[in-house]
Amino acid sequence: MAEKCEVVVVGGGPAGLTAAIALADAGVETVLVCKPAPSDNRTTALLASSVTALDMLGVWARCLPRAAPLRTLRLIDDTSRLLRAPEVRFDAAEIGLDAFGHNIENSHLLAALVARSRELKALRVVEDEATSVELTDDAARIVLPNGEAIAARLIVGSDGRRSICRTSADIAVETWSYPQTALTANLAHSRAHDDTSTEFHTDSGPFTLVPLPGQRCSLVWVARPDRAEQLTELDDAAFAMAVEQRAHSMLGEISCDSDRTIFPLTGQRARRFAANRVVLVGEAAHVLPPIGAQGLNLGLRDAATVAELVVNARRDGADVGADDLVDSYDRTRRPDINSRSLAVDLLNRSLLSDFLPVQSLRGLGLVMLDRIGPLRRAVMREGVAPRAGQPRLMLGEAL
């Protein structure tokens, strides 16, 4: 006999944990199936709407002491090309915000989510992996390695880019790659960052320094694969000097505060975001390059959306895994995911292009953002809180 619940969430990353917490916090009987997350030295820039949702779920108070506000964003054209754009500066105060969001190390974010998950009576955590997913018209089942099964009306697949939930639901994906590798690390520095995130646009991709608490920051350095390999082979002192030079000594003397991680830049997007009693959240639905702080914030909007739809269906006495809910999730999330994926892809490819008209258009766009206040403010508002598919939790409203 299979254990029964209303919703099973598969995957224990931030998006999966947020979905499970949101559902259980609203009284939905939920089981979270996941292995403990591996150690991760990367960070996440949580936009203000994501912070609002985490606050509504009782998570943010645990995060705040470990997070740094992002009050100013700077875009600096640091290419060697003939046509270079002016520096563009975005200030949160210009659109009435104290900060665009906060940057936090993933390990601290996960710890806060796990701690909150243990407080919810409607949530049971199974520290294991799903070996298979069985789907029928009327129900869904997760099978564990010991042969035990968990039956539910709906499965939330948050099990990453190789999602077995997605495969079992017969959802195809499109995948693409870039001739780039991202290097991440955390750094200490001698000058204050002043709550300012700085993104240098280089010929090989963005070089981004994002504030952490104190005189620390996180680095995402997108480079050609051979250059990224060279950087990983440097000792800490030589690597710190390379960062300092690339940053034009903006933060003073640099020292390493973590190990370095590299990974190739790829993109992936599901053809549908839900089907056959399965909804996809996070990297099971979409994988974006680490540019513009879009990836995890998209995943948190996925999580908040599915929780809202399930709670609404439950209040109406409807089947929470029925086709109308699944189709509604797909329709709701599609504009947000597709538009963000396209914007990140175009921005990245415009940096790599040697085609002069493309460079000119990119430069013109930055000039317009710098000179036209209403346009700049509209872009800032859309970046922090997109109008398409904004769930209630992101607006500070209870489910």
N, C-alpha and C positions, 0 to 999 in steps of 0.2 A: 504494500500500500504506500502510495506517495504522500508525503507531507503536503498539506494544502495551504495556500495563502492567496492574497489578491494579486500581488505583483512580486516578481523576482527581478532584482537588479543584478546583472552580471558584470563584475569589474569594480575594483576599489580605488580607482584614481579620483581626482577631485570632482570630475563631472558625475561619476557613478555614485560617490558618497553623497554629493549634494542632492541627486535625484532621490536616493534612499531616505535621506533625512527629511527632505521636503514632503515626501509621501507619508512617512511615518509620523511626522509632526502634525499632519492633518488627520491622523487616525486611520490611515490606510494600512492594513496588515501587509507587511513587506518583509521579504528575506533578501539579504545582500550576500551574494556568493563571490568571494574574492580571496586571493592570497594576500598576505601583508605586502604593502608596496615596497619595492627596493629603495635603497638610499639614492638620493637625487640632489646634486648640488646646484641645480638650476633654480631660477626664480620665476615668478609670474607677476606681471603687472595687471592687477585687478582694477578694471574700470569702475567708476563710481556706482553704476547700476549693479554691478556684481557685488560690490561691497554692501549695497543696500539689501540685496537678497540674502547675503550671508548674515547680515545683522538681523533680518526678520526671522532667520532660522536659528538664532541663538549661537552662532559660530563666531561672529566677528569680534566679540569682546576678547576671545582668546587669541585672535590674530593681531589685534591692534598694537600691542607692545613690541611685536616683532616686525612690524611693517613700516615703510617709509612713504610719506605722502609725495605725490607727483603733482607739483603745483605749476611747473613750467615745462614745456616741451620745445626743444630747439632742433631744427633741421638745417644742417650745414652741408652745402655742396662742396665736397672735398675731392672732386674728380680732377683729372689732369686735362680735361677737354677744353676746347676753345670757348664754347658757350657754357658758362657757369651761372647758376641761379643765385640770387641773394639769400642770405640766411633768413629763415622764417621762424618766428617765435610765437608760440601759443601760450597764453596765460589763462589759467582756470578762472581767475577773478573776472575776466572779460565776459564770461557767460554766467556769472553769479555763483560759481562753485569755489569751495575752499581748496579742492584738489581734483584733478582729473580721475584720480584713483590712488592706489597704494601698491608698492612693490614688496613682495614677501617671498622668502625662500620656500620652495615647494615642501620641504620637510616640515616646516612649521605650519603651513597651511593644512597638510595632511594630518598632522598631529591634532590640530584643532577640530577638524572634521571627524576624525576617529573618536575623539573624546566626546563630542556631541552625539555621535551615533550610539554610544553605549548608554546614553541617558534615556533613550526613547523606548517605551514599552511596546510600541507597535512594530519595532524593528528587531529582527534577529539576524545576526551576522554568522555566516558559515565560512570559516577560514579554509577554503578549499577552492578548487577550480572546477568549472563545468566541462565535462568531457564530451557531452553531446546535448543537443537541443532537439526536442521532439515536438512538432507542431501539428495540430489538427484544427478543424473548423471551430471546435468548441472549447479547446483548452490548449495549454502549452506545458511542457515539462522540461526541467533541467535534470540531467543525470550526473551524479558525482562519481569520482573514481572508485569508491567502494560499492557502487551499484545502486545506492539509494537515490531516490528521485524527489524532486519538489515540483508540485503542480501549481499552476497559477492561471489567471485569466490573461495576464499580460507579462511579457518579458521586456525589460529595459536593457538593451545591449550597450554596455559601456566597456567592452573588452578589447578596445584598441584596434589598430589598423588591420590586424589579422583576425578580426572578429568571427567567432564561430556562430554567434547569434545572427550576424548578417548573412553568412553563408547558408545557414539552416533556413533562413527566410527567403532564400533564393533572390537576394538583392545583389546586383552586379555593381562593380566600382569602375571608375576611370582613374588612372594613375599617371602622373607625369613627374619628370625630374628636372633639375637645374644643374648646370656645370659649376656647382658651388658646394662648399662644406661650411657648416656653422661650428664655431668653437665657442664654448661657454665657460665662464669662470667667475668667481667672486674675488673682488679686489679691495685692498685698503689703500687710502691715499692721504696726502698731507694737506690738501686744500678742501674746504667745505664744498659740497655739491649744491647747496642752497635749494634742495628739493627740486632740482632741475634734471630732467632726462635729456641727454644729447645724442642725436643720431647723425653721424657723419655719413654722407652718401659718397661712396668710393667707386672706382671703376669695377670692382669685383663684388660690390654689394654693400649693405649697411654695416657700419661699425657703431654699436650702440652701447652707451653707458647709462645705467638706470640706478637711481639712488636706492641704498639700503640704509637701515638705521646707523647713526654715527657717521664717521668718515669712511664709509664703505660703499661699494656699488657692485652691481652685476654687469657682466660684459657679455654681449653677443657679437662676435666678430665673424661676419660672413666673408669668405675668401675663396679663391680658387683651391681645388683639392690639394695641389702640391704645396701651396703656401700654408694651408692649414696643417698639413703633416709636418712641415718645417717648424711651425710654431709649437707643436706638441713635443718636439724633440729638444727644444731649448730648456735649459735649466731655469729655475724660478727667477733668478736675477736677470737673465737675458730676456726672458719672456716679459717681465715687468718693464724692462727698458723698451721693448718693441711696442708694448701698449702705450707707454708714455709718449713715445715718438708719434705713434699713429693719432693719439689724442692731442697732439701739439702742446703737451704739458699742461693742459687745461686744469687737471686735478692735482697738479704738482707731482711729487714723488710717488710712485706706484709700488705696491708689494702684493704678492699673491696671498689670497686668503682661503683658497680651496684648490682641489684638484681641477684639472682641465678636462673637458669632455668635448668630443667632436662627433658630428653626425652629418651624413649627406643631406642636402636639401631636396625634399620631394614634396609632392602634393598628391592628395587623393580625395575623391568625393564619391559618395554612394549615389547610384542612379535614382534611388528612392531613399527616403529617410525613415520609412516604416512600411511594413507589409506583414501579413500572416501572423498577427498577434505579437509582433516584435517592433519596437521603436528603437532607433539608434541615437545615441548621444555621444558627444565627445569625438575622439579619434575613430570610433567605429563608423561615424557618419562623415567626418571630414578631417583632413590633415592639411595644415597650412604651414608655410615657412614661418620662422619666428620673427616676423616683421609686423610692426604696428600693433602689437599686443592683441591680436584678434583670436588666436586659436582657443585658449581655455575660456575666454569670455564668451565665445560662441557656444562652447560646451556647457557652460553654466546656464546660458539662456535655453539650450536644449533641455537641461534638467528641470528648470523652473516651468517650462512649457508643458512637458509631459505630466508633471505633478498637477498643474492647474487643470489640464484636460481630464485626468483621472478623477480628481476630486469633484469636478463638475458632473461627470458621468455618474459617479457614485451617488451624489445627491439626488440625481434624477432616477435612480434605481436601474440604470443601464449597465450593460456588460462593459467593463472597463477595457476589454481587449477586442471589442467588436470592430468591424470594418470602418464604421463611421468615425470612431475615435482615431483609429490608425490613419485613415485618410486625412482627417483634420490636422493631425500632427504633421504629416508630410506637407500639406498645403501651407500651414502656418510657418514652418521653419524654412521652406525653400527660398523665399525672397531674401531673407537675412543671410543664409549660408552662401547662396550663389553670388550675391552682390559683394560680400566680404572676400570670398575666394577670388573673384575677378579683380577686385581692387588691389589685393596683395600681389597677385600674379602680375598685373600690369606694372605696378610700381617696381617690382623686382626686375622684370624684363627690361624696363626702360633704362635702368642703371647699366645693364649689360650691353645694350644696343649701341653699335657704332654708327647707326643710320642717323645722319644729321637731322632730318625732320623729326624723328622721335625725340632726340635730345632737345630740339627746339621746343617741342610741345611740352615736354616735362618742365623745362625752364620757365616757359610761359605760365604754366599752371602754378608754379611756386611763386612767381612774381605776382600773379593775381591774388593768391592767398595772402601775400605780404601787404599788398596795397589796398585791397578791397575788404573793408571791415565786415560788412554784412555777410559776404561769402565766407570769410574766415570763421566767423562765429557760427554760421550754419554748419560748416564742416566739423567744427569742434563739438557742437551739440549732437550731430549725427554719429560722430565717433564714440562719444561717451554713452549715449542712450539712443540707439537707432529707433526710428519710428516704426519700422516694419517688424512685426512679431515681438513686441516688448511685453513679456509676461507680467502678471500682477506683482509677483515677488520683487521684480526689478524696480517697480514703481513704489515699493514700500507698502503694498496692500496685502493683507492676509489672504490665504487661499480659502 
